[in-house]
Amino acid sequence: MQDLLDSALARIGAAQTGDELEAVRVEVLGRKGVLAQLSKDMGKLLPDERSPAANSSTLPNWRSNPLTMKRIRLRPRGSR
């Protein structure tokens, strides 16, 4: 899980356009993305087999979400 987060953060940091940023978002957070697949796989495990590291409380808060912050920085001036 940490590797996924580190990789996503690196790609977000390297994104130069909104399209590149959107590609990261879709790959990680999309319906067929990495997190969706992990969630499906977690559902197949017994509760005692689940890692505490996969607990949703360990995921970054949306207010400090680097994807959101990068999107704001890449937004053209005057647009919302």
Residue pairs with C-beta under 8 A, 6 or more apart in sequence:
1 38
1 51
1 53
1 54
1 58
2 53
4 28
4 34
4 35
4 38
5 60
8 24
8 28
8 67
9 66
11 20
11 24
12 21
12 24
12 66
12 67
12 70
13 66
13 70
14 20
15 21
15 24
15 70
15 74
16 74
17 74
18 71
18 74
18 75
21 67
21 70
21 71
21 74
24 67
25 67
26 33
27 33
27 34
28 34
28 35
29 35
29 36
30 36
38 54
42 50
42 54
60 66
62 68
